[in-house]
Amino acid sequence: MSCNYIQTFFSNHRLKACPLLPTKKKIGTVSVVCQLVTHNKAATSSTTDSSTCIMRKPLITTKSNLVETETDHKLKVVNPGKFGKFGGKFVPETLVACLNQLEVEFNFLLQDSQFQEELSTALRDYVGRETPLYFAKRLTAYYKNDNGEGPEIYLKREDLNHVGAHKINNAIAQAMIAKRMGRKIVVAATGAGQHGVATAAACAKLDLECTIYMGTTDMEKQSSNVLLMKLLGAKVKPVEGSFKDASSEAIRGWVGNLERSYYLLGTVVGPHPCPSMVREFQSVIGMETRRQAMEKWGGKPDVLVACVGSGSNALGLFHEFMEDEEVRLIGVEGGGFGLDSGRHSATLARGEVGVYHGAMSYLLQDEEGQILGTHSIGVGLEYPGVGPEVSYLKETRRAEFYTATDQEAIDAYHRLCRLEGIFPALEASHALAFLDKLCPTLPSGTKVVVNCSGRGDKDAATVFQHKQHLMHTQQ
């Protein structure tokens, strides 16, 4: 592949006019040619995978973009990992074989009864699934109008998972894959620290060496999670900057030891098959929600609401209901100090299409294609991109996306504490904050499910400091 390593994987490319990637249809062989434009200079990259994937049934595919035929049990895949024009595999040749091996292993293990039994047992006995679909009675009453009418609000309690967030669903599954593949070292990057703690816990359980990369600014805000990672035996490596910088450094660390290490991605970004893997392991959230809704009121939810950083908890809730067009899907991004302030993390609201960390998606970038800084009081929302499948949901208008400011998230945090006795993560508080605007527009009795994706005791100090600062400025 005639491309520059740093350019194609670690840098961003603004795509001025990039058509869908042309693909040669040969069994076991996929050739991709795409012209990328960076700083007004064109570079052409081509990748060819000559390996043959042998599997019984494809499991990580996108219906609108994949053509499947079986010939002697060999699978022909056209544009794997593509969601419309988003996604793909923009990586240097050194990583192609590694990602192909991961894809084959993943597809096989999802059909392997022994692996599935082990995973089900771990999710039940270690993670603590299933999590409740909790009727928020007092929060529901808070949003009733003067006539006593309003929607019914339910919380999907992912905050009750072991180590306090949805991240453990994916971490334990991928750590099991790493062990199956004979990898001894797991490498990961974390922002709010929840993925780092989940990965460290999974590695401790499975006797794997663990290295977590974390931005220095995030380490200051989430010092309690840093301590937990160290207690679980992980090495925490500080990286100057935030989550995006930690992600780049983690990838570099992985690339330097491909034979022994495994990069455990915590969200639905990166090159194929990573986004589909994370979404698959998080989709348990939506599957449980459907079953629990049928048990509680005999139907599907009317509206699903989740915060969106890069998209793992949102897709985890949404994926089960993608084909139920009557179910509204609503994602809420970090509006920071407001969209006009320039200090926000609203990729879908203000981003443009580009390539970053190995995949095509919406990004926050300037006119030269350079990544912009992000801000959100919910550290886990501070990523300048978003998952390719989430970008596809925006493009096709299957999902709606809005923003909530820092102050709105803080207010929602306080509200849930006082009304329901639940500490929501500041990330999830953005989804809860949008109820202020959503609830008055809904018919009475509408069933709304909000993904309470994480526990908020990690954010208590931040919330308290914000309150103190606000009181000081008002004096």
C-alpha positions in Angstrom: 0.0 0.0 0.0 1.6 3.2 -1.2 0.7 5.5 1.7 2.3 7.3 4.6 1.7 5.5 8.0 1.2 8.6 10.1 -1.0 10.2 7.4 -3.4 7.3 6.9 -4.0 6.3 10.5 -3.2 8.9 13.0 -4.0 12.1 11.1 -7.3 13.4 9.9 -8.2 13.8 6.2 -10.8 16.2 5.0 -12.6 14.5 2.2 -13.4 17.2 -0.4 -15.0 14.8 -2.9 -14.6 11.2 -2.1 -17.0 8.8 -3.8 -17.9 5.4 -2.3 -14.9 3.2 -2.4 -14.7 1.1 -5.6 -14.3 -2.6 -4.8 -13.2 -5.5 -7.0 -15.5 -8.5 -6.3 -13.3 -11.5 -5.9 -13.8 -14.3 -3.3 -11.4 -13.7 -0.4 -9.9 -10.6 -2.0 -11.0 -7.0 -1.5 -9.2 -4.1 -3.2 -9.9 -0.5 -2.2 -8.8 2.7 -4.0 -9.7 6.1 -2.6 -8.2 9.5 -3.1 -7.7 11.4 0.1 -7.0 15.2 0.3 -4.9 16.7 3.1 -3.7 20.3 3.1 -4.7 20.5 -0.5 -2.4 17.6 -1.4 -3.8 14.4 -2.9 -2.5 11.0 -1.9 -3.7 7.7 -3.3 -3.9 4.6 -1.1 -4.7 1.0 -2.0 -5.1 -2.0 0.2 -5.4 -5.6 -0.9 -6.3 -8.5 1.4 -5.3 -11.8 -0.1 -6.5 -13.9 2.9 -9.6 -16.1 2.6 -12.1 -15.9 5.5 -13.7 -19.2 6.1 -16.9 -19.0 8.3 -20.3 -20.4 8.5 -22.4 -17.3 8.7 -21.6 -13.6 8.5 -22.4 -11.7 11.7 -20.9 -8.2 11.4 -22.4 -6.9 8.2 -24.5 -4.0 7.1 -27.5 -5.0 5.0 -27.4 -2.0 2.6 -23.8 -2.4 1.7 -22.8 -6.0 1.7 -23.4 -8.7 -0.8 -23.0 -12.3 0.5 -22.6 -15.5 -1.5 -21.4 -18.9 -0.3 -19.1 -21.0 -2.5 -17.5 -24.0 -0.9 -18.1 -22.3 2.5 -16.1 -19.3 1.5 -17.6 -15.9 2.0 -17.4 -13.0 -0.5 -17.8 -9.7 1.3 -18.2 -6.4 -0.6 -17.1 -3.3 1.3 -17.0 -4.9 4.8 -17.6 -2.5 7.7 -19.3 0.2 5.5 -22.3 2.1 6.7 -23.3 4.0 3.6 -20.1 6.0 2.9 -18.9 5.8 6.5 -16.6 3.3 8.1 -14.1 1.2 6.2 -10.5 0.4 7.0 -8.0 3.2 6.4 -4.9 1.7 7.9 -1.3 1.0 7.0 -0.5 -2.4 5.5 1.1 -3.6 8.7 -2.3 -3.6 10.3 -4.4 -5.2 7.5 -3.5 -8.8 8.3 -4.0 -8.2 12.0 -7.5 -6.7 11.5 -8.5 -9.5 9.1 -7.4 -12.1 11.7 -9.5 -10.3 14.3 -12.5 -10.2 12.0 -12.4 -14.0 11.3 -11.9 -14.8 15.0 -14.8 -12.6 16.0 -17.2 -14.1 13.5 -16.2 -17.6 14.5 -16.5 -17.0 18.2 -20.0 -15.4 17.9 -21.1 -18.8 16.5 -19.0 -20.9 18.9 -21.3 -22.4 21.6 -18.6 -22.7 24.2 -17.5 -19.1 23.8 -21.1 -17.9 24.0 -21.8 -20.0 27.1 -18.7 -18.5 28.8 -19.7 -15.0 27.8 -23.2 -15.4 29.1 -21.9 -16.8 32.4 -19.5 -13.8 32.7 -22.2 -11.3 31.9 -24.6 -12.9 34.5 -22.2 -13.8 37.3 -19.4 -11.2 36.9 -21.0 -8.2 35.3 -24.3 -8.6 37.0 -26.7 -8.6 34.0 -29.5 -8.2 33.4 -29.7 -4.6 34.5 -33.2 -3.3 35.5 -35.5 -1.2 33.4 -36.5 1.1 36.2 -39.6 3.2 36.3 -38.6 6.7 37.5 -41.8 7.5 39.3 -40.8 10.9 40.7 -39.0 12.0 37.6 -42.1 11.1 35.6 -44.3 13.2 38.0 -41.8 16.1 37.6 -42.5 16.3 33.9 -46.3 16.1 34.1 -48.2 19.2 33.0 -50.9 21.1 34.9 -53.5 18.5 33.8 -51.4 15.7 35.3 -50.4 14.4 31.8 -47.0 13.5 30.5 -44.8 10.7 29.3 -43.6 7.7 31.5 -39.9 7.7 32.0 -37.8 4.6 32.4 -34.1 4.3 33.1 -32.0 1.4 31.7 -29.7 1.0 34.7 -26.3 0.3 33.1 -24.9 2.2 36.1 -25.6 -1.0 38.1 -23.1 -3.1 36.1 -19.9 -4.2 37.8 -17.4 -1.2 37.9 -20.3 1.1 37.2 -21.0 1.5 33.5 -21.9 -0.2 30.2 -18.2 -0.4 29.3 -17.8 -3.8 31.0 -20.1 -5.5 28.5 -17.6 -5.0 25.8 -14.5 -5.2 27.9 -15.1 -8.7 29.2 -16.0 -10.0 25.8 -13.0 -8.6 24.0 -10.7 -9.7 26.8 -12.0 -13.2 26.3 -11.2 -12.9 22.6 -7.7 -11.7 23.4 -7.1 -14.7 25.5 -8.5 -17.0 22.9 -6.1 -15.5 20.3 -3.1 -16.1 22.6 -2.5 -12.4 23.3 -0.8 -11.8 26.7 -0.9 -8.0 26.7 -4.1 -5.8 26.4 -3.7 -2.1 25.5 -6.5 0.4 25.8 -7.2 4.1 25.9 -9.8 5.8 28.2 -11.3 9.2 28.7 -13.7 9.3 31.7 -11.9 6.2 33.0 -14.9 3.9 32.9 -13.5 1.9 29.9 -10.1 1.8 31.6 -11.5 0.4 34.8 -13.6 -2.1 33.0 -10.7 -3.3 30.9 -8.4 -3.5 33.9 -11.0 -5.5 35.8 -11.5 -7.9 32.8 -7.8 -8.4 32.5 -7.4 -9.1 36.2 -10.1 -11.7 36.0 -8.5 -13.3 32.9 -4.9 -13.0 34.0 -3.8 -10.6 31.2 -1.3 -7.8 31.4 -3.0 -4.5 31.0 -1.8 -1.0 29.9 -4.2 1.9 29.9 -3.3 5.2 28.2 -5.1 8.3 29.5 -4.9 12.0 28.8 -3.3 14.1 31.6 -6.3 16.5 31.6 -8.7 13.5 32.1 -6.5 12.0 34.8 -6.9 15.2 36.9 -10.7 15.1 36.5 -11.0 11.4 37.1 -8.4 10.7 39.7 -10.6 8.1 41.5 -10.8 6.0 38.4 -7.0 6.2 37.9 -6.6 4.8 41.4 -9.1 2.0 40.6 -7.2 1.0 37.5 -3.9 0.8 39.4 -5.6 -1.2 42.2 -6.7 -3.7 39.5 -3.1 -4.1 38.4 -3.1 -2.0 35.3 -0.3 0.2 34.2 -1.7 3.7 33.6 0.4 5.7 31.1 -0.3 9.5 31.0 -0.4 11.2 27.6 -0.3 15.0 27.2 -3.8 16.1 26.2 -7.2 14.3 26.3 -8.8 11.1 25.1 -8.1 11.6 21.4 -4.4 11.9 22.2 -4.5 8.9 24.5 -6.2 6.9 21.7 -3.4 7.7 19.2 -0.7 6.8 21.7 -2.5 3.5 22.6 -2.6 2.6 18.9 1.1 3.3 18.5 1.8 1.1 21.5 -0.2 -1.7 20.1 1.4 -1.4 16.6 4.8 -1.8 18.2 3.9 -5.2 19.5 1.3 -6.8 17.3 2.3 -10.4 17.9 1.7 -10.3 21.7 -0.7 -7.4 22.3 -4.4 -6.8 21.7 -5.9 -3.3 21.3 -9.2 -3.4 23.3 -11.2 -0.5 21.8 -14.0 0.7 24.1 -16.2 2.5 21.7 -17.7 2.2 18.1 -14.9 4.0 16.3 -11.8 2.9 14.4 -11.2 0.6 11.4 -13.4 -2.4 10.6 -14.2 -4.7 12.4 -13.7 -2.7 15.6 -16.9 -0.6 15.5 -19.1 -3.6 14.7 -17.5 -5.6 17.5 -18.2 -3.0 20.2 -21.7 -2.5 18.9 -22.4 -6.2 18.9 -21.2 -6.7 22.5 -23.2 -3.6 23.7 -26.4 -4.6 21.9 -27.3 -6.7 24.9 -28.6 -3.3 26.4 -31.3 -3.0 23.7 -32.2 -6.7 23.6 -32.8 -6.7 27.4 -34.8 -3.4 27.0 -37.1 -4.9 24.4 -37.8 -8.0 26.6 -38.3 -6.0 29.7 -40.7 -3.5 28.0 -42.8 -6.4 26.8 -43.0 -7.7 30.4 -43.8 -4.3 31.9 -46.3 -2.9 29.5 -46.7 -5.4 26.7 -45.1 -3.4 23.9 -42.0 -1.6 22.6 -40.7 1.8 24.0 -41.9 4.8 22.0 -38.7 6.8 22.5 -35.1 5.8 23.3 -32.7 8.5 24.5 -28.9 8.1 25.0 -25.9 10.4 25.3 -23.5 10.4 22.4 -19.7 10.8 22.7 -18.5 8.4 20.1 -21.5 6.2 20.3 -21.1 2.9 22.2 -23.9 3.2 24.7 -26.3 4.8 22.2 -25.8 2.0 19.6 -26.0 -0.5 22.4 -29.6 0.7 23.2 -30.6 1.6 19.6 -29.4 -1.4 17.6 -32.1 -3.8 18.7 -34.8 -1.2 17.5 -33.2 -0.1 14.2 -35.9 -1.7 12.1 -38.8 -0.6 14.3 -39.4 2.7 12.6 -42.1 3.7 15.0 -39.5 3.8 17.8 -37.8 7.2 17.9 -34.0 7.1 18.5 -32.6 10.3 20.1 -28.9 10.9 20.7 -27.7 13.9 22.8 -24.2 15.3 22.4 -22.1 17.5 24.7 -23.0 21.1 24.0 -20.4 22.4 26.4 -20.7 26.2 26.7 -22.9 26.4 23.6 -22.5 25.6 19.9 -21.5 29.2 19.1 -18.8 29.3 21.8 -16.5 26.8 20.0 -16.2 24.9 23.3 -18.3 21.8 22.8 -18.2 18.2 21.6 -21.1 18.3 19.2 -19.6 16.4 16.3 -22.9 15.6 14.6 -24.2 19.1 15.0 -21.1 20.9 13.7 -18.8 18.3 12.2 -17.9 17.4 8.6 -16.9 14.1 7.0 -13.3 13.0 7.2 -11.0 10.1 8.1 -9.6 9.8 11.6 -8.3 6.8 13.6 -8.8 4.5 10.7 -12.4 5.1 9.5 -14.5 7.7 7.7 -17.0 9.5 9.8 -18.1 13.0 11.0 -15.4 15.0 12.7 -14.8 18.3 14.3 -12.2 19.8 12.1 -11.0 23.2 10.7 -10.8 24.3 7.1 -7.4 22.6 6.7 -8.7 19.3 8.0 -7.0 19.6 11.4 -8.8 18.2 14.4 -10.4 20.8 16.7 -10.2 20.7 20.5 -13.3 19.5 22.2 -15.0 20.3 25.6 -17.7 18.8 27.7 -18.1 18.6 31.4 -18.8 14.9 30.7 -15.2 13.8 30.0 -16.4 10.7 28.2 -18.1 12.9 25.5 -14.8 14.7 24.7 -14.0 13.0 21.4 -13.8 14.9 18.1 -15.4 12.1 16.1 -18.2 9.7 16.2 -18.7 6.1 15.2 -19.4 5.5 11.5 -22.7 3.7 12.2 -23.8 6.7 14.2 -22.9 9.0 11.3 -25.0 6.7 9.1 -28.0 7.1 11.4 -27.6 10.9 11.1 -27.2 10.7 7.3 -30.3 8.5 6.8 -32.3 10.4 9.5 -33.1 7.2 11.3 -32.0 8.8 14.5 -32.3 12.4 15.8 -29.4 14.2 17.4 -29.5 17.2 19.7 -27.2 18.8 22.3 -27.2 19.6 26.0 -24.9 22.2 27.6 -22.7 21.7 30.6 -25.1 23.6 32.8 -28.1 21.6 31.6 -26.2 18.3 32.3 -25.3 19.5 35.8 -29.0 20.4 36.5 -30.1 17.0 35.3 -27.5 15.3 37.6 -28.9 17.2 40.6 -32.4 16.4 39.6 -32.0 12.7 39.4 -30.1 12.7 42.7 -32.9 14.5 44.5 -35.9 12.9 42.8 -34.7 9.2 42.4 -31.7 8.8 44.7 -29.6 7.9 41.7 -26.2 9.3 40.8 -26.0 9.4 37.0 -22.7 9.9 35.2 -22.3 13.4 33.8 -22.2 11.7 30.3 -25.7 10.1 30.9 -26.8 13.4 32.5 -26.8 14.9 29.0 -29.4 12.5 27.9 -31.5 13.2 31.0 -31.1 16.9 30.4 -32.8 16.6 27.0 -36.0 15.5 28.8 -36.7 19.1 29.6 -37.2 19.8 25.9 -38.6 16.4 24.9 -41.3 15.7 27.5 -43.5 18.7 26.8 -43.8 17.6 23.1 -44.9 14.0 23.9 -48.4 12.7 24.2 -49.4 11.5 27.7 -48.4 8.0 28.4 -45.6 7.9 25.9 -43.0 5.3 27.1 -39.5 6.9 27.2 -36.4 4.9 28.0 -33.2 6.8 28.9 -29.9 4.9 29.0 -28.4 5.6 32.3 -25.0 4.5 30.9 -22.8 5.0 34.0 -22.7 5.7 37.7 -22.0 9.3 38.7 -20.2 9.1 42.0 -17.0 9.5 39.9 -18.3 13.0 39.0 -19.4 14.2 42.4 -16.3 16.3 43.0 -16.7 17.9 39.5 -20.4 18.7 40.2 -19.6 20.2 43.6 -16.7 22.3 42.3 -19.0 23.6 39.5 -21.6 24.6 42.1 -18.9 26.4 44.2 -17.6 28.2 41.2 -21.1 29.3 40.2 -21.8 30.6 43.7 -18.5 32.5 43.7 -19.1 34.2 40.4 -22.6 35.2 41.4 -21.3 37.0 44.6 
